[in-house]
Amino acid sequence: MTYEGIMFTEKTGIWRKQISQKELRLIFLKFERANLTQYADNYPSDYTDMASNIISFKKGKNLKTIRLEGEHPQPLKDLSAYLDS
């Protein structure tokens, strides 16, 4: 798993974490339950300096990337919070 903190975050830089097969299965399950394909690709903010999260998930040849800046659905907030933990 890779995390990149750029500005206004506790950790800056690129951070990598080795995860177990059990953790990986749980992450995949959470992504599948969130059903990312039903959401827009971008949730912009009216503020230019608003923090953002980018969530990407690739399964097979399908890739879904969502940029979270402004208001976005609760399942995306939950997934983002889980990945940040």
Phi and psi in degrees as GROMACS dihedral restraints (atoms count N, CA, C in turn):
[ dihedral_restraints ]
;  ai    aj    ak    al  type     phi  dphi    fc
    3     4     5     6     1  -123.9    20    10
    4     5     6     7     1   137.2    20    10
    6     7     8     9     1  -126.7    20    10
    7     8     9    10     1   135.5    20    10
    9    10    11    12     1  -125.1    20    10
   10    11    12    13     1   114.2    20    10
   12    13    14    15     1   -99.8    20    10
   13    14    15    16     1   125.6    20    10
   15    16    17    18     1  -103.7    20    10
   16    17    18    19     1   -56.9    20    10
   18    19    20    21     1  -146.2    20    10
   19    20    21    22     1   155.7    20    10
   21    22    23    24     1    54.7    20    10
   22    23    24    25     1    45.1    20    10
   24    25    26    27     1  -140.8    20    10
   25    26    27    28     1   158.1    20    10
   27    28    29    30     1   -61.2    20    10
   28    29    30    31     1   -40.9    20    10
   30    31    32    33     1  -116.7    20    10
   31    32    33    34     1   125.3    20    10
   33    34    35    36     1  -107.1    20    10
   34    35    36    37     1   156.2    20    10
   36    37    38    39     1    97.9    20    10
   37    38    39    40     1  -172.8    20    10
   39    40    41    42     1   -99.9    20    10
   40    41    42    43     1   127.9    20    10
   42    43    44    45     1  -123.0    20    10
   43    44    45    46     1   135.7    20    10
   45    46    47    48     1  -122.1    20    10
   46    47    48    49     1   145.4    20    10
   48    49    50    51     1  -135.0    20    10
   49    50    51    52     1   131.1    20    10
   51    52    53    54     1   -80.4    20    10
   52    53    54    55     1   129.4    20    10
   54    55    56    57     1  -121.0    20    10
   55    56    57    58     1   154.7    20    10
   57    58    59    60     1   -77.7    20    10
   58    59    60    61     1   165.8    20    10
   60    61    62    63     1   -60.3    20    10
   61    62    63    64     1   -37.7    20    10
   63    64    65    66     1   -63.7    20    10
   64    65    66    67     1   -44.9    20    10
   66    67    68    69     1   -63.6    20    10
   67    68    69    70     1   -39.8    20    10
   69    70    71    72     1   -63.1    20    10
   70    71    72    73     1   -43.8    20    10
   72    73    74    75     1   -61.6    20    10
   73    74    75    76     1   -39.3    20    10
   75    76    77    78     1   -65.4    20    10
   76    77    78    79     1   -41.1    20    10
   78    79    80    81     1   -63.0    20    10
   79    80    81    82     1   -46.5    20    10
   81    82    83    84     1   -59.6    20    10
   82    83    84    85     1   -41.6    20    10
   84    85    86    87     1   -61.3    20    10
   85    86    87    88     1   -44.0    20    10
   87    88    89    90     1   -64.3    20    10
   88    89    90    91     1   -39.4    20    10
   90    91    92    93     1   -64.3    20    10
   91    92    93    94     1   -44.6    20    10
   93    94    95    96     1   -65.3    20    10
   94    95    96    97     1   -39.8    20    10
   96    97    98    99     1   -66.6    20    10
   97    98    99   100     1   -32.5    20    10
   99   100   101   102     1   -70.8    20    10
  100   101   102   103     1   -21.8    20    10
  102   103   104   105     1    49.7    20    10
  103   104   105   106     1    63.2    20    10
  105   106   107   108     1   -57.4    20    10
  106   107   108   109     1   -26.4    20    10
  108   109   110   111     1   -64.0    20    10
  109   110   111   112     1   -19.2    20    10
  111   112   113   114     1   -79.9    20    10
  112   113   114   115     1    -7.9    20    10
  114   115   116   117     1  -104.6    20    10
  115   116   117   118     1   157.2    20    10
  117   118   119   120     1   -63.2    20    10
  118   119   120   121     1   161.9    20    10
  120   121   122   123     1   -80.4    20    10
  121   122   123   124     1   -17.6    20    10
  123   124   125   126     1  -147.1    20    10
  124   125   126   127     1   133.6    20    10
  126   127   128   129     1  -120.6    20    10
  127   128   129   130     1    85.4    20    10
  129   130   131   132     1   -74.4    20    10
  130   131   132   133     1   165.2    20    10
  132   133   134   135     1  -117.7    20    10
  133   134   135   136     1   154.7    20    10
  135   136   137   138     1   -78.0    20    10
  136   137   138   139     1   -10.8    20    10
  138   139   140   141     1  -101.4    20    10
  139   140   141   142     1   129.7    20    10
  141   142   143   144     1   -73.1    20    10
  142   143   144   145     1   -21.9    20    10
  144   145   146   147     1  -104.7    20    10
  145   146   147   148     1    22.1    20    10
  147   148   149   150     1   -73.4    20    10
  148   149   150   151     1   137.9    20    10
  150   151   152   153     1   -62.8    20    10
  151   152   153   154     1   149.9    20    10
  153   154   155   156     1  -136.8    20    10
  154   155   156   157     1   154.5    20    10
  156   157   158   159     1  -123.1    20    10
  157   158   159   160     1   142.6    20    10
  159   160   161   162     1  -120.6    20    10
  160   161   162   163     1   122.9    20    10
  162   163   164   165     1  -111.8    20    10
  163   164   165   166     1   125.5    20    10
  165   166   167   168     1  -125.6    20    10
  166   167   168   169     1   141.8    20    10
  168   169   170   171     1  -141.8    20    10
  169   170   171   172     1   126.1    20    10
  171   172   173   174     1  -117.8    20    10
  172   173   174   175     1   128.0    20    10
  174   175   176   177     1  -132.4    20    10
  175   176   177   178     1   114.0    20    10
  177   178   179   180     1    66.2    20    10
  178   179   180   181     1  -126.2    20    10
  180   181   182   183     1   -95.5    20    10
  181   182   183   184     1    -1.8    20    10
  183   184   185   186     1   -91.5    20    10
  184   185   186   187     1   130.4    20    10
  186   187   188   189     1  -126.2    20    10
  187   188   189   190     1   130.9    20    10
  189   190   191   192     1  -125.3    20    10
  190   191   192   193     1   127.1    20    10
  192   193   194   195     1  -125.4    20    10
  193   194   195   196     1   131.9    20    10
  195   196   197   198     1  -128.0    20    10
  196   197   198   199     1   130.2    20    10
  198   199   200   201     1  -101.2    20    10
  199   200   201   202     1   122.2    20    10
  201   202   203   204     1  -108.5    20    10
  202   203   204   205     1   113.4    20    10
  204   205   206   207     1  -125.5    20    10
  205   206   207   208     1   -56.5    20    10
  207   208   209   210     1   -92.3    20    10
  208   209   210   211     1  -153.5    20    10
  210   211   212   213     1   -64.3    20    10
  211   212   213   214     1   138.4    20    10
  213   214   215   216     1  -148.7    20    10
  214   215   216   217     1   161.4    20    10
  216   217   218   219     1   -58.4    20    10
  217   218   219   220     1   149.7    20    10
  219   220   221   222     1   -55.1    20    10
  220   221   222   223     1   -42.3    20    10
  222   223   224   225     1   -58.3    20    10
  223   224   225   226     1   -33.1    20    10
  225   226   227   228     1   -73.5    20    10
  226   227   228   229     1   -35.3    20    10
  228   229   230   231     1   -63.2    20    10
  229   230   231   232     1   -43.4    20    10
  231   232   233   234     1   -64.5    20    10
  232   233   234   235     1   -44.1    20    10
  234   235   236   237     1   -64.8    20    10
  235   236   237   238     1   -43.5    20    10
  237   238   239   240     1   -61.5    20    10
  238   239   240   241     1   -43.4    20    10
  240   241   242   243     1   -64.1    20    10
  241   242   243   244     1   -39.9    20    10
  243   244   245   246     1   -63.1    20    10
  244   245   246   247     1   -44.8    20    10
  246   247   248   249     1   -67.6    20    10
  247   248   249   250     1   -28.6    20    10
  249   250   251   252     1   -76.2    20    10
  250   251   252   253     1   -17.4    20    10
